[in-house]
Amino acid sequence: MGRAASPLAAERQKRPFAPQPGTEFPAPAAETNRLFGRSAVRLFAFSLILLPLLLSACVRVTPPVSPPAPTPASSPHPPPPPGILAPPRPTPAPALPPSTPQKPAANSSLVTRHSSLAFERTFALQLHLDQANYSPGGLDGHWGTKSRHALTAWQLAHHLPPTGDPTDPTLPAALTTTNNLFATHTVTPADHAALTAPAPGWREKSKRDRLGHTTLSELLSERYHLYEATLRHLNPDAPSWPNPPPGTILTVPAGIPSPTSQKTRLPPLSRLEIRLADHTLRAYAKDGTLAAQFPCSIAADKAKRPVDRTLHVRVWAENPEYTFDPALYADDPAAAAIGKRLRIPPGPNNPVGVAWIGLDLPGYGIHGTPSPEDITKTESHGCFRLTNWDALRLVHAVHKDLPVKILP
């Protein structure tokens, strides 16, 4: 049972408390004020610490998010439902503009090696043809018309299809082998002593004792059946071209025989044929076999070509002199103005080179030339020009009255 309220408590419940006029309350003691102040400061500091924790526990704050870009229908990632934050996606790399396909960079060493092998194989084939008396003219490592005609003649002589094709599978391997292809030549003082000074005109030529080679490049190229450009190609680091000093070691073709070597000496001949269309001279042995073929130059003037005629050998000579006749050089004003015949001394730079084979048609003959690079060009005044090394082979094989057929 509850306890009965006192009369005073009942009275207080009936009316609220209010101080009476004139009533004074005592001020709080100083110690009480200090305790209250410290408690208030502590409570305030504690509230500063506690308030962020309370807020983080009760409120989730997210930074503003830009509205997502509309996703194409074909996208493999559909947009998330509203109110759900999607996980971040990897940003794709920007697409690059299409580029033009580029060819792979050439391997310069591979190209150089391939070019070197092609040069050596062609050079080997030319060299072997030259050694067999089927001359391609100057050896240069490049397959051209003169090389094709030489190979065709060799194939005819060996009863093979005359294709003139260096890749023909019927060719024996020995004809294209590159084994022992090159040798060396050491330049000597004697090589330099054999040179003569240039003679620029007919009068100057007639005053010389000999018309020798004027540079070492010219001398060695002719000795080794090369064009001068090929000799330099084989020796790009040789000093002081066109006259490397004594002691210089040069790369040259191997196995170049002398004109009188038994290896290249032609058999007794039955006839010669000059084929104007092909710019070739063919030599046939007594048994009718094709013994040799050389490229040759013919007359530029068609009227001077004795087509469909058979001429005959009358005279022949090695290292001949040449008689300059101004009447034969009417197209050269400087030569025509000389007005008299001149004796031109022998030598490789003589106008007829180092060999002359005179025919029974006045003014016509087969001879060498000081310019082997020009062989097969139509520049002759009527004669038939060979390289000096080919002319030397032929001059040692001809005989009196040897027939020379001039074919179209």
WOGI-V406732 format. One line per field, one symbol per residue. ss: DSSP state (~ for helix, > for strand, _ for the rest). burial: b if it has 16 or more other C-alpha atoms within 10 Angstrom, else e. Layout:
BEGIN
ss=???
burial=???
END
This chain:
BEGIN
ss=______~~~~~~~~_______________~~~~~~~~~~~~~~~~~~~~~~~~~~~~~_________________________________________________~~~~~~~~~~~~~~~~~~~~~~~~__>____>_____~~~~~~~~~~~~~_______________~~~______>>>>>__~~~~~________~~~~~_________~~~~~~~~__>_~~~~~~~______________>>>>>_______________>>>>>>>____>>>>>>____>>>>>>_>_>__~~~____>>>>>>>>>>___>>>_~~~~___~~~~_____>>>__________>>>>>_____>>>____~~~_____>___>>__~~~~~~~~_______>>>>>_
burial=eeeeeeeeeeeeeeeeeeeeeeeeeeeeeeeeeeeeeeeeeeeeeeeeeeeeeeeeeeeeeeeeeeeeeeeeeeeeeeeeeeeeeeeeeeeeeeeeeeeeeeeeeeeeeeeeeeeeeeebbbbbbbbbbbebbbbbbbbbbebeebbbbbbbbbbebeeeebebbbeeeeeeeeebbbeebeeeeebeeebbeebbeeeeebeebbebebbbbbbbbbbbbbebbbbbebbbeeeeebeeeebbbeeeebbbbeebbebeeeebbbbbbbbbbbbbebbbbbbbbeeeebbbbbbbbbbeeeeebbeeebbbbbbbebbbbbebbbeeeeeeeebeeeeeebbbbbbbbbbbbbbbbbbeeeebbbbbbbbbebbbebbbbbbbbbbbbbbbbbbbebbeebbbbbbe
END
